[in-house]
Amino acid sequence: MTQAEVLLKSGREKPLLRKHPWIFSGAIEAVMGEPAPGDVVDVRASDRSWLACAAYSPRSQISARVLSWQEGETVDRAFIRERMIRSIERRDGILGLSQTNARREVFSESDGMPGLVVDRYGDVRVVQLTTAWADAQRDVITELLGDIGGCSTIFERSDADVRELEGLQPRVGLLWGAPLDSEILIEEAGLRIQVDIEHGHKTGYYLDQRDSRAVVSGWSVDAEVLDAFCYSGGFGLGCLAAGAKHVTFLDSSPTALALLGQNIRLNGLDRGNHGLLQDDVFKALRAMRDRRAGFDLIILDPPKFAATAAQAGKASRAYKDINLLALKLLRPGGLLATFSCSGGISAALFQKILADAALDAGVSCRIIRHFEQAADHPVQLAFPEGSYLKGMLLRVD
């Protein structure tokens, strides 16, 4: 059967010639054939020259995502297996991963498999499928991960909001192997951390912040710390272990704080030098400001405020608000470790937001260092959208 084709408008092939993997709906002149969501199509320029083969998704503004730049390559089970094995193996040489039993093994477009994320927690693999193509390949992906070995369980956490853009319903549940153990423990930087794979954020834990946690904890010795949007405590746990004077953990979720409490006890860090505060972070920061609370180190690691550039305006106001409040709570010489995981907020925009927040807070700040996602979340050079996590460590003069 002849493969369906996507024909681009004149001049709209330029991003693909630069190896950018997305084809937006507005760039398409015509669709030849009747491809279903998730089908593989050939992408051609207006002069009919072949450009790539891609996964088709008519419900999304990103109507096709490139799978291969090699003409004639067949996207089948063998193709997926080869991509998957290469992706998993290339993590083996990453500095620091030998000190943890949790890592990202497959990262969507950056590993040539758009919409497929595979995270490893000990002997459990967690799969997230966010595109029509990845969703259609669920059975193949599950079989291959089982064949590759090294795990006892494969669990699906395809409940990210972006599935709605593809016309997909959320799916969560066991795909292969043994049922999830009630206690999934990982190790990171000498800490033992319990992960809630079935109900926790993302696939259970923020693996992308591994490197940032290690750096921030090193600045926390003898400091009074506020870990806002703390979730299960990754940053603050590291600070307690490093010798922080006191850590205040702040999150709106009682479930997250209960898990955090278990992680504190699990690591023998229940020494009376921490507090758990359940509250809306914006509200709590304002209350702290009003009573003139002060901290030496504040960590802001909020959830995604803007998935797309269209949401950047509203998200910018939210980022400015929380960072302005945090800067007002810092003592002279204090440090702010602040992050954005919003794809719609660029690194340049994030720095401008922070500069505006410092101006309104009436403080002068210096950038001590920049943060980005851990190395097992690589970024294709021609695909800057893959660099979604950005952060800074600021010192208040």
N, C-alpha and C positions, 0 to 999 in steps of 0.2 A: 504494500500500500504506500502510495506517495505521501511523504510527510508534508503537513500543512506549512504554509509560508506566511510570514509577516513582511509586508512591503513598506518601507519607510518613505516619508515625504522627502522631497529634494533638500539636501543639506543637513538632514537630521542624522546622518550616519557618523558625524564627526566624533561624538563621545565614544562610539564603539570602536572607531579607528584608534582611539587613545586607550582602548581596553577597559572602558567603564562598563560594568555589567548590566546596567539598568536601561530598559526601553520604556519610556513613559507613553501613555495613551495618546497624548497630543502629537507624538512623533510619527504615528502610524498612519499611512495612507490607506492601506487595505489589508485585509486578512484573506488569504487564499485557502480555500478548504473550510472545514468545519471542526477546528480543534476544540476539544473539551478542556475545562480547567485542569491544569497540571500536565497537559500534553506537551511533547517536545516539538518545536517548530523551527524551521529555517528562517533566519532573518536576512533580508536582502535590502540593499540600497535602492534608490529610485531607478538606477540604471540596470537593476537586476543582478548586480554583482553580489556574491555571497559574503556575509559578514560574520555570522556566528550561528550556533544552534542554541535555543533558549527554551526555558519553561514558560508556558503560556498561562496567563491569569487574567481573564477578561473582567473580573469584578474589581480589580485593584487599579489604581492610577499607574502603578508600575505594572504594565501589561505583560512584560516579558523580562526574564532574568537569565543572563547568559550562563550556560552550562559548559560549553566548549567553544574554543576559538579555532579548532582544527576541523577543516571541512572533511566530511565523510566519516567522522567519528560517531559511533553508535552509542547512545546513552541507554545502557541496559544494566542488568544486574552486575555484570563484570566491570562495567564502568564505575558504578557506585562502590563496589568492593575495593577497586584499586584506589579510588579517591579516599575512601575511608581508612584503609590501611596506611596510606602515605600520611594522612592527617594525624593519625594516632602516633605513628612512629616519629614524626618530626618534633613531637613534644619531648621526646626522651632526652634530648640534649639541652633543654632549657635550664639555665642556672636556677637553683633553689627548689625545683620540683621534686628532687630526691628527698627533700625534708618534709614532704607532705604526701598524703595518700588521696588527695583530691585535686582534680585538674579538669580543664576543658579539653576535650579530645577532638571535637569538630566545631568549627565556628563559621557556619553559614557561607556567605559569599567569599570570605577570606580563605576558606578551604575548598572553594569550587563547588559547594553544594548549597545553593541558596535556600534558606528556610529551615535548614537542619542544624540543630545544636545538640551536642552530646556532652554531658558532664559526668565525671566519674567521682564517686564518693566511696572509697574503699572498693568493695566488690559489687557495688551497685552502680549501674549506668542509668542516667536520667536523660530521656529524649524529649526534645521540644521541636514540634513541627509547626512552622508558621506561614508556609506558602502552600498553594494548591499542589505544586509538584511534590514537595516533601510529604504532604499529607497523603497523596496518591501512592507514594512509595513506602508507606508505613510497614507493610508486611515484609517487603524486601529488606528494608533497613533493620527491622527487628531480627530477621533471620541471619543477616550478615553479622550483626553485633554479637549474636549468640554464637555463631560459627567462629568468629575471631577469638572468642574466649576471654578468660580473665575476670569474668563476672558471674555472679549467681542470680542476679535480678536485673531486669530491664523494665523501667517504670516510665510512663508517659506523663509529662506536665505540659500539655499543649493547651494552656489556658491563658496565654498572653493576649492582651487586647488587640494586637495587630492581626490576629486571625480573623477578626471581624472585617477588616479591609479586604480580605481574600474571600469573603463569603463563607467562612468556616466556623463551625460551632466549637466551643471549648471541649477538650477531651482530657480526662485525667484517669489513670488506672494502670494496672499491671499489664505489661505486654508479653513478658517472658520470664520463666524461671520461678524462683521461690518468692512467696509473699514478702513484702517489706517487713523487716524487723522493727519492733517498736523503738529501738534505740540504734540509730545510725551514727557512729562516731567517726570523726575524722581527726587528723593531727595536723597542726600548723604552728610553726615557730615554737615548738615545745608545749603547746597547749592541746588539750583534748576538747573537742567541740561537738556537741550533739546537734544534728541537723534534722530538721523536719522536712523530709522530701515531699510528702504527700500534700501538706497544707502550707508550707513555708513560702517565703518570697522567691520569685524566679524559679530555679530548679531546686531550691532548698537553702542556698547560701550564696553569698556574694564572692564568688571565686575571683572576680575581676579586681577586687580590692586587696588581694594578698600582699602585693609589694607596698602599697600605700600604708597598710596596717603596720608592717614592719618598720617603716620609716617613722610614722607618727608616734609609735610607742617609744621610740628612742628619745623623743623630745619631752616625755611625760614624767621623767624622774623628779620626785618631790613636788610635782605640780598638782594644783586643784583643777580637775578636768570635768568638762561637760561633754558627754557623748550624746548628741541629739540625733533623732531618727536612728536609735542604737540597734534596733532589731534584736538579734540574739546575742549581741555584745562583742562582735569581732574587734572593733577598735578599742573599746573600753577594757575588754579582757586583757588585751596586750598591754595597755597602760597600767592596769593593776599588777600584772606580772612583772613589769619593768620597774616598779617602785613608785608609782604615783602616790601622792599624799592622800588624795580622795578623788573618787570618780562618781559623778552623778549621771546615771543612765536615764534617758528621756525618750519615751516612745508612746504612741497612742494605743498600741495593741497590748492588751493584757496577756494574750497568748505568747507574743514575742517576749514579753518581760518574764513570763513564767519559764520559758525556755532559757532565757538569760540567767535566771536564778539557778537553774540546774547546772549550767555551764560554769558559773562561779563556784558552786560547791564541788563540781567534778574536778576542778583544778586546785582545790584547797585555797581559794582566794577569798573566802568568807571571813575577813579579818576585821570587820566593823568599819572599814574605810570606804564604803560605797553606799549609794542610795539609789533606789529604783522609783522613778516618777512616771506614772501613767497620766498623760495629758496630751491634748493637741499641742504640737510643738510651737506653732505661732503664738498661741495663747500663753503657753508657759514661758516663752522667751519674753513676752511683754510683761508678765507678772514679775519675772526676775529683774527686768529693767526697772520697774516701778519701785521695787524694794531695794534697789541698788546692790544687787548681788554682783560678785566678781569672780572671775576665773583666770587661771594662767594659760589654759589650753582649752579651746572649744573645737569640737569636731562636728561638722554639718555634712551628713551624707543622706540627703533626702531622696525619695523615690522620683521617678521620671515625671517631670512637670510638662514636658513638651515632646511628644513622639515625632512631630513633623514641624517644619519651618512655619507652617500656617499657625501653629499654636505658640510661637516664640514670644509674641507680645505679652500675652497673659502670663506666660511662664517667667518672663523677665522680671515682671513686677513681683512675683512670688519669690524669686531668687534674691532680688534686691532687698525685699522686706526682711527675710530671715537673716541675711548677712549683715544688714544694717543693725538689727537687734543684737546679733552676736558681737559685732565690733564694739557696741556700747557696753557689753558685759565684760570685755577683756580689760585686765589691768595693764598699766604701762609696761611695754615689753612682752605682752602676752602674744600667744600664737593662735591663729585660726587656720585649721585644716578644713577646706571647704571644697565641695564636689558638685558636679552636675553629670548625670548619666543621660540627659535628654539629647536625643539625636537632633532635635530642632534648634539646639543652642550650640553655636560654634565656640571654639576655644577663644577666638577674638571677642565674640559677643560676651562670653562669660567674664573675661577680664574687664571689659567695659562696665558690665553690671557691678562688679566688685569695686571698681574705681568710683562709680557713682555712689555706691553704698558708703564707702569710706568718706567721700566728700560730705555726704549728708550727716554722717555720724560725727563729723568734725575731727577725724583722726588721720594721721599719715601712716601709710603701710608700705612695707617692702616685701617683695616676693622672695622668699627663701628658696623655694623650689617648685617645679611643676610636677603634677602627677598624671599618670595615664593608666589604662587598663594593663593588667599583668600580661606577661609575654606569651602565655598560652591562649590569649585572645588577640592573635596577630591581625594586622591590617594590610590588605593588598595596596600596593603603592598607588595604583590607579583608582582606588576606591576609598576616598577619604571618609565617606559615610561610615565605614567600619570603625573609625576612631570615635566612638560615642562617649567614652568616659574622659572627663577632664577635671583637673583639680589643681589647687594651689595651697601652699603653706605660706601664710602671710604673718609678718611680725608687725605689731603696732608699735610705733615709735614712742 
